[in-house]
C-alpha cells in the first residue's frame, strides 16, 4: 500500500551558489516568495537589497534577515508603478552594493473579480504592478547590466499565464505578459551577456495569501497539486536561486514551471 502521508521536505543546505554576487529583490517584505528569495540568496553568499511599498514591513523584513547573520542586507522603499522610485531604487542598489548582478522581479498584485464585473481600475491596478512594474524595473536595471557586460534577471510569473482560472483575467493576462516580456528581453540582452528567465509557480502557501483569496479556493487548488500540498515559498526561491546562479549559464528566455499541478 502506498504511503499517503504528505511530508514537506527540509530546505537543502546552502552551497555558496551566489558567493560574491549582489542581488536586488522587489516586494520582499512579508512572508511570501520575495522574502524567501532574499533569505535564500543571503544563505547562498550574496549581498542583498530588498524593496517594498510598505515601510513598516520592509523594516521588519530587513531586521529579520539581518538577525540571521548570513550576509549583508539592506532595504529601500519603492513603488514599482512610479518611474522615479524605480530609478531611485536602481541607483541606490548600484551605489550601495557597487553593482547589480541579479535582479529578481517579484512585485505583483492579485485580486478576484469576474470579467463582467471587473472595473477598469481593477484591471489597470494589476497590470500596472505585475506587468508594467516588471517592465520598469527590467528597463532600469538592464541598462546598468548592459553597461557592465553581465547580469541575470529573474521574473516571477505564474502558471495562470498558461492556465485559465475564473476571476483571474487581469492577473493571468499580466503574468502571460511577464512571460512574453521575459522572452523578448532575453533576446535583446543576450549580446550584453545578460540572461533573463522567469519562474511560474502554481501555489506557494504563505500567510498573506489566505487573506486575499476567496474562501475554499486555496483548498481546491491544493487538491489539484499532484504532491497533495502547496509549495513552500523557499521551494520557489530555490529555483530562482538556480536561475540566478552560474549553474543556469546557458538558460535565457525560459519560463520554468514550479508546480505539481495537474489538469
C-alpha positions as CSV (number, residue, x, y, z in Angstrom):
1,X,0.0,0.0,0.0
2,X,1.3,3.5,-0.9
3,X,2.3,5.8,1.9
4,X,-0.3,8.6,1.8
5,X,1.4,10.8,4.4
6,X,2.1,14.2,3.0
7,X,5.5,15.4,4.0
8,X,7.1,18.8,3.5
9,X,10.8,18.4,2.8
10,X,13.6,20.3,4.6
11,X,15.3,23.1,2.7
12,X,18.7,21.9,1.3
13,X,21.9,23.2,2.8
14,X,23.4,26.3,1.2
15,X,26.2,25.7,-1.4
16,X,27.5,29.2,-1.9
17,X,25.8,29.4,-5.3
18,X,25.7,33.2,-5.2
19,X,29.0,33.8,-3.4
20,X,30.2,37.4,-4.1
21,X,27.1,38.3,-6.1
22,X,24.8,41.3,-5.4
23,X,21.1,40.8,-5.6
24,X,18.1,43.2,-5.7
25,X,14.7,41.7,-4.9
26,X,11.5,43.7,-5.2
27,X,8.4,43.3,-3.0
28,X,10.4,41.2,-0.5
29,X,8.7,42.2,2.8
30,X,6.2,39.9,4.4
31,X,6.0,36.1,4.4
32,X,5.9,35.3,0.7
33,X,8.2,34.3,-2.1
34,X,10.1,37.6,-2.2
35,X,11.2,37.3,1.5
36,X,12.1,33.6,0.9
37,X,14.2,34.6,-2.2
38,X,16.1,37.3,-0.2
39,X,16.8,34.8,2.6
40,X,18.0,32.0,0.3
41,X,20.2,34.5,-1.6
42,X,21.8,35.6,1.6
43,X,22.3,32.0,2.6
44,X,23.9,31.3,-0.7
45,X,26.5,34.0,-0.2
46,X,25.0,37.1,-1.8
47,X,24.8,40.7,-0.7
48,X,21.1,41.7,-0.9
49,X,19.0,44.8,-1.2
50,X,15.2,44.3,-0.8
51,X,12.4,46.8,-1.7
52,X,8.8,47.0,-0.8
53,X,6.0,49.6,-0.8
54,X,5.2,49.1,3.0
55,X,7.7,50.9,5.2
56,X,6.9,49.0,8.4
57,X,7.0,45.6,6.8
58,X,10.2,46.5,4.9
59,X,11.9,47.5,8.2
60,X,10.8,44.3,9.8
61,X,12.0,42.2,6.9
62,X,15.4,43.8,6.9
63,X,15.7,43.3,10.6
64,X,14.6,39.6,10.4
65,X,17.1,38.9,7.6
66,X,19.9,40.7,9.4
67,X,19.4,38.7,12.5
68,X,20.2,35.5,10.7
69,X,23.8,36.7,10.2
70,X,24.2,35.1,6.8
71,X,25.1,38.2,4.8
72,X,24.7,41.9,4.3
73,X,21.1,43.1,3.6
74,X,19.5,46.5,3.3
75,X,16.1,47.8,2.2
76,X,14.6,50.7,0.3
77,X,11.0,51.8,-0.2
78,X,9.8,51.5,-3.8
79,X,6.5,51.6,-5.6
80,X,7.1,49.9,-8.9
81,X,4.3,51.9,-10.5
82,X,6.3,55.1,-10.1
83,X,9.1,55.6,-12.5
84,X,11.0,58.0,-10.3
85,X,11.0,55.5,-7.4
86,X,12.2,52.7,-9.7
87,X,15.1,54.8,-11.0
88,X,15.9,55.8,-7.4
89,X,15.9,52.1,-6.3
90,X,18.2,51.0,-9.2
91,X,20.6,54.0,-8.4
92,X,20.6,53.2,-4.7
93,X,21.3,49.5,-5.3
94,X,24.1,50.1,-7.7
95,X,25.7,52.7,-5.4
96,X,25.4,50.7,-2.2
97,X,26.3,47.3,-3.5
98,X,28.8,48.5,-6.2
99,X,26.9,46.8,-9.0
100,X,23.7,44.8,-9.5
101,X,24.5,41.2,-10.5
102,X,21.0,39.8,-10.1
103,X,17.5,41.4,-10.3
104,X,14.5,39.4,-9.0
105,X,11.2,41.0,-10.2
106,X,8.9,39.7,-7.5
107,X,6.4,42.6,-7.3
108,X,2.9,41.7,-8.2
109,X,-0.7,42.4,-7.4
110,X,-3.6,39.9,-7.4
111,X,-7.3,40.1,-6.8
112,X,-10.5,38.3,-7.7
113,X,-13.2,39.7,-10.0
114,X,-15.4,38.1,-12.7
115,X,-14.7,39.7,-16.1
116,X,-18.2,41.1,-16.4
117,X,-17.9,42.8,-13.1
118,X,-14.2,43.9,-13.3
119,X,-13.7,47.7,-13.4
120,X,-11.0,49.5,-15.4
121,X,-9.5,50.5,-12.1
122,X,-9.1,46.8,-11.0
123,X,-7.7,45.8,-14.4
124,X,-5.2,48.7,-14.6
125,X,-4.0,48.3,-11.0
126,X,-3.0,44.6,-11.5
127,X,-1.4,45.3,-14.9
128,X,0.5,48.3,-13.7
129,X,2.1,46.5,-10.8
130,X,2.5,42.9,-12.1
131,X,3.4,43.6,-15.8
132,X,4.4,47.3,-16.2
133,X,6.2,47.3,-12.9
134,X,8.3,44.4,-14.1
135,X,9.0,46.2,-17.3
136,X,10.0,49.4,-15.5
137,X,12.4,47.5,-13.2
138,X,13.8,45.5,-16.0
139,X,14.5,48.6,-18.1
140,X,16.2,50.4,-15.3
141,X,18.5,47.5,-14.3
142,X,19.1,46.2,-17.8
143,X,20.7,49.5,-18.7
144,X,23.2,49.0,-15.9
145,X,23.8,45.4,-16.6
146,X,24.3,46.0,-20.3
147,X,27.0,48.6,-19.5
148,X,28.8,46.2,-17.1
149,X,28.5,43.4,-19.6
150,X,26.9,40.8,-17.3
151,X,23.9,40.1,-15.2
152,X,20.9,38.0,-14.5
153,X,17.2,39.0,-14.3
154,X,14.6,36.5,-12.9
155,X,10.9,37.4,-13.2
156,X,8.1,35.9,-11.1
157,X,5.3,34.8,-13.4
158,X,2.6,32.3,-12.6
159,X,1.0,29.1,-14.1
160,X,-2.0,31.3,-14.7
161,X,0.0,32.8,-17.6
162,X,-0.7,29.4,-19.2
163,X,-3.9,28.1,-17.5
164,X,-7.4,29.5,-17.1
165,X,-9.0,30.3,-13.8
166,X,-12.2,32.1,-13.2
167,X,-11.9,35.6,-11.6
168,X,-8.3,35.9,-12.6
169,X,-8.4,37.5,-16.1
170,X,-6.4,40.6,-15.0
171,X,-3.8,38.6,-13.1
172,X,-3.5,35.9,-15.8
173,X,-3.1,38.5,-18.5
174,X,-0.4,40.3,-16.5
175,X,1.6,37.1,-15.9
176,X,1.3,36.0,-19.6
177,X,2.7,39.4,-20.4
178,X,5.6,38.8,-18.0
179,X,6.4,35.6,-19.8
180,X,6.4,37.3,-23.2
181,X,8.4,40.2,-21.7
182,X,10.9,37.7,-20.4
183,X,11.5,36.1,-23.8
184,X,11.8,39.4,-25.7
185,X,14.1,40.9,-23.1
186,X,16.3,37.8,-23.2
187,X,16.8,38.2,-26.9
188,X,17.8,41.8,-26.6
189,X,20.0,41.3,-23.5
190,X,22.0,38.3,-24.8
191,X,24.5,40.4,-26.7
192,X,25.5,42.1,-23.4
193,X,25.9,38.7,-21.6
194,X,22.8,39.3,-19.6
195,X,20.3,36.4,-19.1
196,X,16.6,36.8,-18.4
197,X,14.4,34.0,-17.2
198,X,11.2,33.5,-15.2
199,X,9.6,31.1,-12.8
200,X,6.0,30.1,-13.0
201,X,4.7,28.9,-9.6
202,X,1.3,27.3,-9.2
203,X,0.6,27.6,-5.4
204,X,3.1,28.7,-2.8
205,X,1.4,28.9,0.6
206,X,2.1,31.8,2.9
207,X,0.1,33.8,5.5
208,X,-0.8,36.8,3.3
209,X,-2.2,34.6,0.5
210,X,-5.1,33.4,2.7
211,X,-6.1,37.0,3.4
212,X,-6.7,37.9,-0.3
213,X,-8.1,34.6,-1.6
214,X,-11.8,33.7,-1.6
215,X,-12.8,31.1,0.9
216,X,-12.4,27.5,-0.2
217,X,-10.3,28.3,-3.3
218,X,-6.9,27.5,-1.7
219,X,-8.2,24.1,-0.6
220,X,-9.5,23.5,-4.1
221,X,-6.2,24.5,-5.7
222,X,-4.2,22.4,-3.2
223,X,-6.3,19.4,-4.1
224,X,-5.2,19.8,-7.7
225,X,-1.5,19.5,-6.8
226,X,-0.1,16.1,-7.5
227,X,2.0,16.2,-4.3
228,X,-1.1,16.8,-2.3
229,X,0.3,20.1,-0.9
230,X,1.2,23.6,-1.9
231,X,4.8,24.6,-2.3
232,X,6.7,26.2,0.5
233,X,8.0,29.7,-0.6
234,X,11.6,28.5,-0.2
235,X,10.9,25.8,-2.8
236,X,10.1,28.5,-5.4
237,X,13.0,30.6,-4.1
238,X,15.4,27.7,-4.7
239,X,14.5,27.6,-8.4
240,X,15.0,31.4,-8.6
241,X,18.5,31.0,-6.9
242,X,19.3,28.3,-9.5
243,X,18.4,30.7,-12.4
244,X,20.4,33.5,-10.8
245,X,23.4,31.3,-10.4
246,X,26.1,30.2,-12.9
247,X,24.5,26.7,-12.9
248,X,22.0,28.0,-15.4
249,X,24.6,29.8,-17.6
250,X,23.1,28.6,-20.9
251,X,19.5,29.3,-20.0
252,X,17.8,32.5,-21.2
253,X,14.3,33.4,-22.3
254,X,13.0,30.4,-20.4
255,X,9.9,30.2,-18.1
256,X,10.4,27.4,-15.6
257,X,7.2,25.9,-14.1
258,X,7.5,25.4,-10.3
259,X,4.4,23.3,-9.9
260,X,3.0,19.8,-9.3
261,X,-0.5,20.9,-10.6
262,X,-2.3,18.6,-12.9
263,X,-5.4,19.5,-15.1
